[in-house]
Amino acid sequence: MSPKAAAKGKPAKRTGKAKGPGRKAPARNPRIIRHRLVWQGVTLALRYEPRSSCSDEHSLLELKVVRPQGVPLPITATGNWSHFLPRGEVEEGGGPESYVCRLLDQEAASQAYRHALARWRQLELF
């Protein structure tokens, strides 16, 4: 119980986070697969949900740039990417890591991406 809540005689709010010895954090969704991968020197956090919580017919694949911050990817300029796919497409592509690496490699060949990467490396001032 927080000191303020105790002073007012109110029970502590549950935040869903483990606090104190012997307490467990809430279980993560076992259907969600998480990976860290490095693609061309960029560390990415990958999150894959084989059966989307929105639809049993679709999978959800998400990417987030971890390091270096601000680096463009061939599939997103913001560093975050989320995409719904027909169920089974990622597995047919060799699993989440293989699927993402193949997609990034394919899109990295574009002139637009090479230009964006060169601009990022140049550290534009204006």
C-alpha positions as CSV (number, residue, x, y, z in Angstrom):
1,M,0.0,0.0,0.0
2,S,1.3,3.5,-0.9
3,P,1.9,5.9,2.0
4,K,-0.8,8.2,0.6
5,A,-3.3,5.4,0.3
6,A,-2.5,4.1,3.7
7,A,-3.0,7.6,5.2
8,K,-6.4,7.8,3.5
9,G,-7.3,4.2,4.4
10,K,-7.6,3.2,0.8
11,P,-6.3,-0.1,-0.7
12,A,-3.3,0.2,-3.0
13,K,-3.9,0.2,-6.7
14,R,-2.7,-2.8,-8.7
15,T,-0.4,-1.9,-11.5
16,G,0.2,-5.3,-12.9
17,K,3.9,-5.1,-12.1
18,A,5.6,-7.3,-9.6
19,K,6.8,-5.5,-6.5
20,G,8.6,-6.9,-3.5
21,P,10.1,-10.3,-2.8
22,G,8.1,-13.4,-3.6
23,R,5.7,-11.6,-6.0
24,K,5.5,-12.7,-9.6
25,A,5.0,-10.5,-12.6
26,P,1.9,-11.2,-14.7
27,A,2.5,-13.9,-17.3
28,R,3.1,-12.9,-20.8
29,N,0.9,-14.1,-23.6
30,P,2.4,-17.5,-24.5
31,R,1.2,-17.1,-28.1
32,I,3.6,-14.1,-28.6
33,I,7.1,-14.8,-29.8
34,R,9.8,-12.2,-29.1
35,H,13.3,-12.0,-30.6
36,R,16.2,-9.7,-30.8
37,L,18.0,-9.8,-34.0
38,V,20.8,-7.8,-35.7
39,W,20.3,-6.9,-39.3
40,Q,23.2,-5.0,-41.0
41,G,24.4,-3.6,-37.7
42,V,20.9,-2.6,-36.5
43,T,19.5,-4.2,-33.4
44,L,15.8,-4.9,-33.8
45,A,13.1,-6.1,-31.4
46,L,10.8,-8.5,-33.1
47,R,7.3,-9.4,-31.8
48,Y,5.3,-12.1,-33.5
49,E,1.8,-13.1,-32.7
50,P,0.9,-16.2,-34.8
51,R,-2.8,-15.7,-34.1
52,S,-3.6,-12.1,-33.8
53,S,-5.8,-11.0,-30.9
54,C,-7.9,-9.2,-33.6
55,S,-8.4,-12.2,-35.9
56,D,-7.7,-15.9,-35.9
57,E,-7.1,-15.7,-39.6
58,H,-4.2,-13.3,-39.4
59,S,-0.8,-13.1,-37.8
60,L,0.7,-9.9,-36.4
61,L,4.4,-9.1,-37.0
62,E,6.0,-6.0,-35.3
63,L,9.5,-4.5,-35.5
64,K,11.1,-1.8,-33.5
65,V,14.6,-0.4,-33.8
66,V,16.5,-0.7,-30.6
67,R,19.9,0.5,-31.6
68,P,21.0,2.9,-33.1
69,Q,18.0,5.1,-32.6
70,G,16.7,7.0,-35.6
71,V,18.2,4.7,-38.2
72,P,15.8,4.2,-41.1
73,L,14.8,0.7,-42.2
74,P,13.8,-0.2,-45.7
75,I,10.2,-0.8,-44.6
76,T,9.8,2.2,-42.2
77,A,11.3,5.6,-41.7
78,T,10.0,5.8,-38.1
79,G,11.8,2.8,-36.6
80,N,8.5,1.1,-35.9
81,W,6.6,-1.3,-38.2
82,S,3.5,-3.4,-37.6
83,H,1.9,-5.6,-40.2
84,F,-1.0,-8.1,-40.4
85,L,-0.3,-11.2,-42.5
86,P,-2.4,-14.2,-43.5
87,R,-1.9,-16.9,-40.9
88,G,0.9,-19.3,-41.9
89,E,2.8,-16.9,-44.2
90,V,5.6,-16.3,-41.7
91,E,6.0,-20.0,-41.0
92,E,6.2,-20.7,-44.7
93,G,8.9,-18.0,-44.9
94,G,11.1,-19.9,-42.4
95,G,9.8,-18.3,-39.1
96,P,9.7,-14.7,-37.9
97,E,13.4,-14.0,-38.0
98,S,14.0,-15.4,-41.5
99,Y,10.9,-13.7,-42.8
100,V,11.9,-10.3,-41.5
101,C,15.5,-10.6,-42.7
102,R,14.4,-11.7,-46.1
103,L,11.9,-8.8,-46.3
104,L,14.5,-6.3,-45.1
105,D,17.2,-7.6,-47.6
106,Q,14.7,-7.4,-50.5
107,E,13.6,-3.8,-49.7
108,A,17.1,-2.6,-48.9
109,A,18.0,-2.8,-52.6
110,S,15.8,0.2,-53.4
111,Q,17.3,3.5,-54.3
112,A,15.0,5.3,-51.9
113,Y,16.4,3.3,-48.9
114,R,20.0,3.8,-49.9
115,H,19.3,7.5,-50.2
116,A,17.6,7.6,-46.8
117,L,20.4,5.7,-45.1
118,A,23.1,8.0,-46.7
119,R,21.2,11.0,-45.4
120,W,20.9,9.5,-41.9
121,R,24.7,8.7,-41.9
122,Q,25.4,12.3,-43.0
123,L,23.5,13.7,-40.0
124,E,21.6,16.4,-41.7
125,L,21.6,19.7,-39.9
126,F,18.7,21.2,-41.7
